Amino acid sequence: MLELLKYLFLGFIQGFTEPIPVSSSGHLVIFRHLIHSNALNDLNFEIILNFGSLIAIILFFRKDLLELIHDFFSYLSSKEEKYKSNFKYCWLIVIGTIPAGLLGLFLKNWIEDQLVSVKIIGAALLITAFFLFLIKNLKGRKDDSDITYLDAIIIGLFQAIALFPGISRSGATMVGGMFLGFKRETAFKFSFMLYIPISLATMILGVKDLIKTNISIDLWITYGISMIISGIVTYFATRWFSGIMKNGKLIYFVFYCLIVGTLVLCFL
């Protein structure tokens, strides 16, 4: 029962930290040093939790995604001007995904083997706090239609940096967007549009190993419940964070990352 509660607790942690700029993977490393659970070293469990978060993000942005898909194929078939902006936006997502995809393909295993340590996570959280502080009062002027292909590449590079332990993916991409003059809502949306293909690719690559693993029925049930918790919490955390971005209250996360990073470096 205690082990089950640990799995469910980690599902909550994953769900809450995935959409906000504090690094969900970094928090799982921190909890590896705070509690003892087989789940913390279970790659299959991590894949399942990420899938729950992915479904939640897709549901949250479902209207935007359906519109983008519709307009992309409509422009391909009709070349009507009214579909062109979203057609371009789809290609911006593709281009912005490439840097993290390439870095992950060649260096992800090395990064996970060599750089995952609690001290590095603590230092990364302090770095995150610093950059969030720099953009906390920025408002920007660029809408979705103003994003350029160069912008997409630069933000994609920021997302690639987030492959390093403790660097928040959402935080990195939104910092990149805000530095480039994006409105807060624009940076928020584009950040999560880039998350979806990266997370989906990770899930697909992990399914092969997941299928080969001999997992008991009881553990599958535990995985399933944890995934549901992760998905539900991710959805509501994303909605909450959306309001934080609109109101320009990133200072909350500056303080959080500063405090947690300092505590980790001092005591773990």
N, C-alpha and C positions, 0 to 999 in steps of 0.2 A: 504493500500500500504506500509506503514512504517513497519507494522508487517511482511509482505511478504519479504521485503528487509532484515529484521533481520534474518528470516529463511534462506534466501539464503546466507547471510554473514556467518552464523554459519556453513552452508554446506561447504563453502570455508575454514573456520578455521579448521573444522574436517579433511577435505581432506589434507590440507597442513601439519598439525601437526601429523597426524596418523603415517606416516612412519619415521619421524625424531625423534631424542631422546630428546623431550621436553614435552611429555605427552599431548596427545590430550584431555583426560578427564579432566586433570588439567586446561587446557586452557578454557574449557567450564565452569568450576567452576569460573574461574577468570572473564569471561565475564558476568556471572550471576550478578556480583557486578558492572559491568561497564554499562550494558544496561538492560533495562527492556523488557523481551520478554517471552511469554508463552512457547516458544520453549525450553527455558532453563530448564523447569521443566517437559518436555514432554518425558517420557520414550520411547514412540513409535517413536518419532522423532529421538531419539538417536539410536535406533535399525536400523531405515531406513538409517541413515547416515553411521553407521558402515557397513551395507550391501553394500553400494556404495564403501566404501574403500576396503572391502573384494573382490569384483568383480575386482577392479583395481589391487590388489596385485596378484590375480589369473592370470589375463591377462599378467601382467608383467613377471611372472615366468612360463608362460604356457608351454614353451619348456621343462623346468626342470621338471615340474609336469607330463607332458605326458610321458617323458622318465622314470621317477620314477615309474609311474603306469604300464607302459609297461614292464619294467624290473622286477618289483615285481611279476607280474603274470607269466611272462616268466620263472623266476627262480622256482616258485612253480611247474610249469608243466614240466620243462626240467632239472632243477638242473645244468644248464650250468654255468661254472665259470664266464663267461663274464657278467652275470646278478647279480652276488652275491653282488658286492659292493653297487649297488643301492637298492637291496633287504634289505641289512643291514641298509642303510640310512633311508629307510621307517620305520624300527623298531626304529631307533634312534629318529625319529620324534614322534612316538607314546610314547616312554618312556619319552622324554623331555616334552611332553604335560601333563603327569600325575600329577606332583606336583601342577601346577596352576589349573588343573581341580578339584583336590580334595579340595584345599584351597577355590576355588571359590564356590564349591558345599556347603561347610559347613559355610564359613565365609563371603561370598560376601555381603549378605544383612546387616550383622552386621557392616562390614567395611563402607558400604555406609551410614548407619544410624548414626554411631558414629564418624567417622573419616573424613568425607568430610567437610572441612572448608577451607576458603581462606588462613588462616595463615599456615595450614598444607601444602597446595599446595606450598606456598612460601618457606617453609623450605625444602620440598622435591626437589624443583628445585635447591636449593643450594647444596643439597646432590648429585643430578644428575651432577651438574657442577663439583663437587669434583672428582667423579669417572671417568667422561669423561676426566678430566685433567690427571688422573693417566694413562690412556691408550692411550693418544693422540699420543704418539710416538712409541707405540708398533707395531710390524709388524707380528711376529709369523711365524711359519713354517708348521703348520698342515693344510693339505688339507681336502677335504670332506672325502676321504678314510681313514684318520688318526683319525677321531672322534671315541671315544670309548663310550661304554654304560655308564661308569661313567661320562664322559664329558656331555653326554645328560642329566643325572640326575641333575648334578650340574647346568647346564644352565637352566634346567627346574625349579630349585629352585629360580634362579634369576628371571625367568619369573613370578613365584608365588609372589615374593616380589612386582612386578609391579602392583599387584591388589590393593596395598595401594595407596591412592590418591596422584597424583602429581609425582609418580615414572614412568618414561617412560618405556613401555614394550620393545620397540626396543632398547632403551638405556641400560636397565638392561641386556638383553640377549646378546647384543654385548659386554658389559663390561665383562660379564662372559666368553664369548668365547675368548676374547683377553687375559684375565688373564690366560686362559688355554693354550695359545700358538697358537690360530687359526690365520691364515692369515686374513687380513682384509676382503677379498672377501668371505672367508669361513664363517667368523662370520656373515657377512651381509646376506648371503643366508640362513644359518641355523636359524638365528633370524626370518626371514619371513616365513620359512617353519613351524616354531612353531606357528606363528601367525595364519596361515590359519585354522587349526583344532579348536583352541580356539575360534576364531571369528565365525567360522561356528556353533559351538556348542551353543554359546551365541545367535546367530541368530535363530537357531531352537527352543531354549527354549523360546525366546521372541515372536515367531510367534503366539503361542497359545493365548497369551494375546492380541496381535495385532489384531487378527481376531475377538475377542470378543468385542473389543472397537468400539463404534459407532462413526465413523469418517466421516465427510461431504465430498462431492465430491471436493469442493474447497480446503479443507485441504489435501486430497489425492494428488491433483495436485501440491500443494506446497511441500508436502513430496517428490513427484517424481522428481520435478525440483531440489530440494536441494540434493537429492541422486545422481542425475546425476552430479551436480557440485562437490559434495564430491568425486565421483569416478574419474572424469577427473583430478581434482587437485591432488588426491592421486597418480594417475599413474605418472604424471609428477614430483611430489615431490619425489617419489620413484626413478625415473630415475636420478633426480638431486642428491639425497642423495647417490646413488650408486657411482657417480663420486666423491663425497666428501670423501667417505670411501676409494676408491682406491687411492686417492691422499693424504690421511692421514690428512685431514683438520678439524678434530673434534674440534679444538680450537675455531672455529666459534660458536659452540654450547655451549662450556664452557662459553664463554663471554655472550652469549644470556641468558642461564639459570641463570648465576650469576647476571646479570642486572635485569632480570624480577623477579627473586626470591627476590632480595633486595627491589625492588620497591613495590612488593606485601606486604612484611612484614612491610614496612615503611608507606605505604599509604592506604592499603585496610583492 
